[in-house]
């Protein structure tokens, strides 16, 4: 029994203090959507846009307020000899000290309303509504960009992890090669130079493995920092594509059409383009609102209340009045002209931004499509190169064992095979990356399934 307890304690004490956490791509995207600071700011701005829209609608409604007051006055006069003159002569008389107090109580409700102000209030509602919807589209576009950025970080880590495995396998290969060369040197089949060469290659392979390990750790820290996670925690990423790196690249091409068709789809789907369209519409409404200052305005006011010198009689006498005011602008010190001109400048800038965005969308789609097709071709070639380089390595290894090849032939074959493996790994994740980039350029990158 004591032996079992001792073994249990040893097992407990030898366990790692920090267990590794697994992180899937879907979990990473969900975390990024929750913690991205830019997205949080856009959501905060959305609350402000909603408030502006409510305020714009509120301008159509009459204002209403209540008031109550009391006025107290005390008038005192000092008595004495008073003299005054008239045509009949001069007269004098004595007056007494007097004191008079008065109180006035008032209470009522009232407000004002706008009947016409050059349609500025209607234009303000349209402008606030467009800005609100544009902000919602900006949030949706930011979510798509977050999905793409997260996958890019995630693929980079997986890519470096696979390269690290290749480097580790290469170290094992040279360790085995060194053992083989040493044994053959003892038998006199190879020279001591081959032993030294094998030792140097093993050292270089170990150094490359350490360097690749550092690259992997750096890329993982970048991902965790982007997700606002603790970079000191240990995470293991789950490859969403599994261990099989053979990809049916032709099937991925079915998701895309000709460039002109994809551009048309982007104009219909991209949230940033929709947002800019609404921004232009809001700017046009701003011009209409500014022009309202040219026209006459008609406002009204109303009041209902009571006034009395005795508090108990306050609501015995009541009054109600309605008034209208027509204001005709004659000269406003060029304030209206300045407001119109600034609104037109905003409209022109919004239109220019829209045209610039259209051009950028076309460039993004064309470049992304070309890069995606190039990535497909690169991957197809890389897969074949791995097969060919692997066969060449086996042949040269057999020839070296038979004494018909030198160690340089083995080293060159191994170098070619390692490079082919690395190129294939880079090509695989670059293919996925370019696929997501093109999907995002068209505006079809789905983020709703990660929320």
Secondary structure by P-SEA (a helix, b strand, c coil): caaaaaaaaaaaaacccccbbbbcaaaaaaaaaaccaaaaaaaaaaaaaaaaaaaaaaaabbbbbcccbbbbbbbbbbbcbbbbbcccbbbbbcccbbbbbbbbbbbbccccccccccaaaaaaaaaaaaaaaaaaaaaaaaaaaaaaaaaaaaaaaaaaaaaaaaaaaaaaaaaaaaaaaaaaaaaccccaaaaaaaaaaaaaaaaaaaaaaaaaaaaaaaaaaaacccccbbbbbbccccccccccccccccccccaaaaaaaaaaccaaaaaaaaaaaaaaaaaaaaacccbbbbbbbbbbbcccccccccccbbbbbbbbbbbbbccccaaaaaaaaaaaaaaaaaaaaaaaaaaaaaaaaaaaaaaaaaaaaaaaaaaaaaaaaaaaaaaaaaaaaaccccaaaaaaaaaaaaaaaaaaaaaaaaaaaaaaaaaaaaccccccccc
